[in-house]
Every structure is written in C-alpha cells, then in structure tokens.
C-alpha cells in the first residue's frame, strides 16, 4: 500500500530529485514551454504554479522565496515582471501538459509543459530566391 507516499521518485536520490525539479521549473519559467517526460512534467507542475502565485503577490517576501527556489535571477525577474501580471485575474491553473509521443531511445512518454496563453508559434521559413543565386 502507498499510504502517504506521494510524488514520483524518478529514479533519483532526494537531493538529485529536488535539484532536477528546481532546474525544470527555472527553465520552464524562462522559456514558457519545455519538453520533458510526462512524469517529470507532472512533478514540475505544482512548484511552477506556486512560483506564479508568488509572483502575483509581488512583495519583497514573495520575491525572496522565489529566489530561494529558482536557480537564476533572470528567471525571477521575468516571473515577477512579465508572467505574474499576466495571471492576476486567473485563480489558478496557469500551466498545461500536452502529451506529444514516445521518445525514440527508450520509449518514454514525452510531454510539453507550457503556460496557458503562451501558444506555440512556428518559425517562418526563409524563402530561397533562385533569382539571386543565378549570375
């Protein structure tokens, strides 16, 4: 029975797992969309949402708590200046997990962890002008 055994171990020690989650959340807040395994995405989602809730408060104490968890100051700056104000009216549910398929190497289920409202925009391909190449 799994009484009070919540969370996934992810095949790591507790310190390694904590560092992994911190790094995932930091990257997620910097890029607003990351691809990882489904299990890691499900584990990173609650701390990411807590960081966004801290950013909505926008107090010195909240900023210091975010700095204590995230690994880069630039992520904290973006969180409080850009992401937090975007979600002031939303009472939660800032992230979405989208399953993408299986990884080629080991067959692990992959997923995107992304912010709501940060829809993916494809990069436009540059057109090759054949006229310019001919002398």
C-alpha positions as CSV (number, residue, x, y, z in Angstrom):
1,X,0.0,0.0,0.0
2,X,1.2,3.5,-0.8
3,X,-0.2,5.3,2.3
4,X,1.3,8.9,2.4
5,X,3.8,8.0,-0.3
6,X,3.0,10.9,-2.7
7,X,5.2,12.1,-5.6
8,X,7.4,10.2,-8.0
9,X,11.0,9.2,-7.2
10,X,12.1,9.5,-10.8
11,X,15.0,7.1,-10.2
12,X,17.0,9.6,-8.2
13,X,18.1,10.4,-4.7
14,X,16.1,13.0,-2.9
15,X,18.7,15.8,-3.3
16,X,19.1,15.0,-7.0
17,X,15.3,15.0,-7.5
18,X,14.9,18.3,-5.7
19,X,17.7,19.8,-8.0
20,X,16.0,18.4,-11.1
21,X,12.6,19.9,-10.2
22,X,14.2,23.3,-9.4
23,X,16.1,23.3,-12.8
24,X,13.0,22.2,-14.7
25,X,10.9,25.0,-13.1
26,X,13.6,27.6,-13.8
27,X,13.9,26.6,-17.4
28,X,10.1,26.5,-17.7
29,X,9.7,30.0,-16.4
30,X,12.4,31.3,-18.7
31,X,11.2,29.7,-21.9
32,X,7.4,29.4,-21.0
33,X,7.4,26.0,-22.7
34,X,9.6,22.9,-22.2
35,X,9.6,19.4,-23.5
36,X,10.3,16.6,-21.0
37,X,9.0,13.3,-19.9
38,X,5.4,13.1,-18.7
39,X,6.4,12.0,-15.2
40,X,8.8,15.0,-14.8
41,X,6.2,17.4,-16.2
42,X,3.6,16.2,-13.7
43,X,6.2,16.6,-10.9
44,X,7.3,20.1,-12.0
45,X,3.8,21.5,-12.4
46,X,2.8,22.2,-8.8
47,X,6.0,24.1,-7.9
48,X,5.8,26.1,-11.1
49,X,2.2,27.1,-10.2
50,X,3.3,28.1,-6.7
51,X,6.0,30.3,-8.2
52,X,3.4,32.0,-10.4
53,X,1.1,32.5,-7.4
54,X,4.1,34.1,-5.5
55,X,4.6,36.4,-8.5
56,X,1.0,37.6,-8.4
57,X,1.6,38.9,-4.8
58,X,4.6,40.9,-6.0
59,X,6.0,41.5,-2.5
60,X,9.6,41.5,-1.3
61,X,9.0,38.4,0.7
62,X,7.5,36.6,-2.3
63,X,10.5,37.6,-4.4
64,X,12.9,36.3,-1.9
65,X,11.0,33.0,-1.6
66,X,11.2,32.7,-5.4
67,X,14.9,33.5,-5.4
68,X,15.4,30.7,-2.8
69,X,13.8,28.1,-5.1
70,X,14.7,29.2,-8.6
71,X,18.3,28.8,-9.8
72,X,18.6,32.0,-11.9
73,X,17.9,35.6,-11.0
74,X,16.8,36.3,-14.6
75,X,14.0,33.7,-14.2
76,X,12.8,35.5,-11.1
77,X,12.9,38.9,-12.9
78,X,10.9,37.5,-15.8
79,X,8.5,35.8,-13.4
80,X,7.7,39.0,-11.4
81,X,7.8,41.5,-14.3
82,X,6.1,39.5,-17.1
83,X,4.4,36.3,-16.1
84,X,2.9,37.3,-12.7
85,X,1.0,40.4,-14.0
86,X,-0.4,38.2,-16.9
87,X,-2.2,36.0,-14.5
88,X,-3.5,38.5,-11.9
89,X,-7.2,37.7,-12.7
90,X,-6.8,33.9,-13.0
91,X,-7.3,32.0,-9.8
92,X,-5.0,29.1,-10.7
93,X,-4.4,26.6,-13.4
94,X,-1.6,28.5,-15.1
95,X,0.0,25.6,-16.9
96,X,-1.0,22.9,-19.3
97,X,0.6,19.5,-20.1
98,X,0.3,18.2,-23.6
99,X,1.4,14.7,-24.4
100,X,3.5,14.5,-27.6
101,X,4.5,10.9,-28.2
102,X,7.2,8.4,-27.3
103,X,10.9,9.1,-27.1
104,X,12.9,7.2,-29.8
105,X,15.7,5.9,-27.5
106,X,13.7,4.3,-24.6
107,X,10.1,4.7,-25.4
108,X,9.4,7.2,-22.6
109,X,6.2,9.2,-22.9
110,X,7.1,12.8,-23.7
111,X,5.1,15.9,-23.0
112,X,5.2,19.7,-23.3
113,X,4.7,21.7,-20.1
114,X,3.6,25.2,-21.2
115,X,1.9,28.3,-19.8
116,X,-1.7,29.0,-20.6
117,X,-1.8,31.8,-23.2
118,X,1.7,31.2,-24.5
119,X,0.7,29.3,-27.6
120,X,3.4,27.9,-29.8
121,X,4.2,30.0,-32.8
122,X,6.0,28.2,-35.7
123,X,9.0,30.0,-37.1
124,X,8.6,31.1,-40.6
125,X,11.0,29.5,-43.1
126,X,13.0,31.8,-45.2
127,X,12.3,31.6,-48.9
128,X,15.2,30.9,-51.1
129,X,15.3,33.2,-54.0
130,X,16.6,31.4,-57.1
131,X,16.9,34.6,-59.0
132,X,19.5,36.0,-56.6
133,X,21.7,32.9,-56.9
134,X,22.0,33.0,-60.7
135,X,24.6,35.4,-62.0
